Amino acid sequence: MAFEKNAVLAAHELIKKYNTSNPYELAKKCGYILLYADLGDINYAQRDYYKRINVITLNSRSNESLQYYSLAHEIGHAVLHHGFSTAFFRQSGGCGMVNWAEKDANEFAMQIMLARFSDEDVKCMTKYELIESMGLQENLVRYIQ
């Protein structure tokens, strides 16, 4: 299998390595280039890998909470799917690889988001309350583990 890293463990390892769960700080410490552009109404962000450089572009139309999550999601792709292009998988059919890669990146991003909360907060709040307090869409609740 091309992707063998555990998304949850990889997120925790990155947080521990850099002593932060802030995706902006993580991107900087990982050496990723961060850009903003109008990506339309459908795309939240994209990651391009060129000459061993990760370039993450966030949609300038997205609100701050969604940009924060989207950055964590794209860092997940960079960490978990190094050297792979989801655009390639979309164009080639990919045999379900895009959905699998997106699920991984969402699980990774959710761990980054949850790290902002204390263990006590996570225990006291429902998954829906956590998602609401993050300012995210309810459909992302399935990635809270």
SULWOQUI-V445768 format. One record per residue. N is the residue number from 1. PSI is psi in whole degrees, 0 to 359 (999 if undefined). OMEGA is omega in whole degrees, 0 to 359 (* if undefined). Layout:
n:N psi:PSI omega:OMEGA
n:N psi:PSI omega:OMEGA
This chain:
n:1 psi:138 omega:184
n:2 psi:323 omega:184
n:3 psi:108 omega:184
n:4 psi:0 omega:180
n:5 psi:142 omega:175
n:6 psi:122 omega:185
n:7 psi:318 omega:182
n:8 psi:312 omega:180
n:9 psi:319 omega:180
n:10 psi:320 omega:178
n:11 psi:314 omega:180
n:12 psi:323 omega:178
n:13 psi:318 omega:180
n:14 psi:318 omega:178
n:15 psi:315 omega:181
n:16 psi:317 omega:182
n:17 psi:317 omega:185
n:18 psi:0 omega:177
n:19 psi:39 omega:176
n:20 psi:151 omega:172
n:21 psi:8 omega:178
n:22 psi:116 omega:184
n:23 psi:332 omega:177
n:24 psi:318 omega:177
n:25 psi:320 omega:179
n:26 psi:315 omega:180
n:27 psi:316 omega:180
n:28 psi:314 omega:182
n:29 psi:332 omega:177
n:30 psi:351 omega:179
n:31 psi:20 omega:179
n:32 psi:146 omega:176
n:33 psi:132 omega:182
n:34 psi:126 omega:179
n:35 psi:163 omega:175
n:36 psi:138 omega:178
n:37 psi:159 omega:175
n:38 psi:107 omega:181
n:39 psi:14 omega:179
n:40 psi:193 omega:184
n:41 psi:350 omega:186
n:42 psi:317 omega:184
n:43 psi:131 omega:178
n:44 psi:328 omega:183
n:45 psi:170 omega:173
n:46 psi:154 omega:177
n:47 psi:129 omega:176
n:48 psi:140 omega:179
n:49 psi:113 omega:185
n:50 psi:125 omega:180
n:51 psi:47 omega:178
n:52 psi:24 omega:178
n:53 psi:129 omega:174
n:54 psi:123 omega:176
n:55 psi:119 omega:180
n:56 psi:126 omega:179
n:57 psi:122 omega:177
n:58 psi:146 omega:179
n:59 psi:120 omega:181
n:60 psi:344 omega:178
n:61 psi:339 omega:184
n:62 psi:151 omega:177
n:63 psi:170 omega:185
n:64 psi:318 omega:180
n:65 psi:317 omega:180
n:66 psi:324 omega:176
n:67 psi:319 omega:180
n:68 psi:311 omega:179
n:69 psi:316 omega:182
n:70 psi:322 omega:177
n:71 psi:315 omega:177
n:72 psi:320 omega:178
n:73 psi:313 omega:181
n:74 psi:326 omega:173
n:75 psi:322 omega:176
n:76 psi:315 omega:176
n:77 psi:316 omega:182
n:78 psi:319 omega:183
n:79 psi:316 omega:188
n:80 psi:330 omega:188
n:81 psi:45 omega:183
n:82 psi:125 omega:175
n:83 psi:356 omega:180
n:84 psi:149 omega:179
n:85 psi:121 omega:178
n:86 psi:334 omega:175
n:87 psi:322 omega:177
n:88 psi:314 omega:181
n:89 psi:322 omega:179
n:90 psi:318 omega:182
n:91 psi:328 omega:185
n:92 psi:0 omega:183
n:93 psi:317 omega:169
n:94 psi:359 omega:177
n:95 psi:40 omega:177
n:96 psi:2 omega:184
n:97 psi:325 omega:181
n:98 psi:312 omega:180
n:99 psi:320 omega:179
n:100 psi:316 omega:180
n:101 psi:321 omega:179
n:102 psi:320 omega:177
n:103 psi:314 omega:177
n:104 psi:311 omega:182
n:105 psi:324 omega:177
n:106 psi:320 omega:177
n:107 psi:319 omega:177
n:108 psi:310 omega:182
n:109 psi:321 omega:181
n:110 psi:325 omega:177
n:111 psi:322 omega:176
n:112 psi:317 omega:181
n:113 psi:317 omega:182
n:114 psi:335 omega:181
n:115 psi:345 omega:178
n:116 psi:342 omega:183
n:117 psi:151 omega:173
n:118 psi:160 omega:176
n:119 psi:323 omega:180
n:120 psi:317 omega:178
n:121 psi:315 omega:181
n:122 psi:321 omega:180
n:123 psi:327 omega:185
n:124 psi:339 omega:184
n:125 psi:148 omega:172
n:126 psi:166 omega:178
n:127 psi:323 omega:181
n:128 psi:324 omega:176
n:129 psi:321 omega:177
n:130 psi:312 omega:180
n:131 psi:316 omega:179
n:132 psi:318 omega:181
n:133 psi:337 omega:175
n:134 psi:346 omega:182
n:135 psi:29 omega:184
n:136 psi:168 omega:180
n:137 psi:142 omega:184
n:138 psi:331 omega:182
n:139 psi:346 omega:179
n:140 psi:356 omega:182
n:141 psi:331 omega:182
n:142 psi:347 omega:180
n:143 psi:0 omega:176
n:144 psi:122 omega:180
n:145 psi:999 omega:*
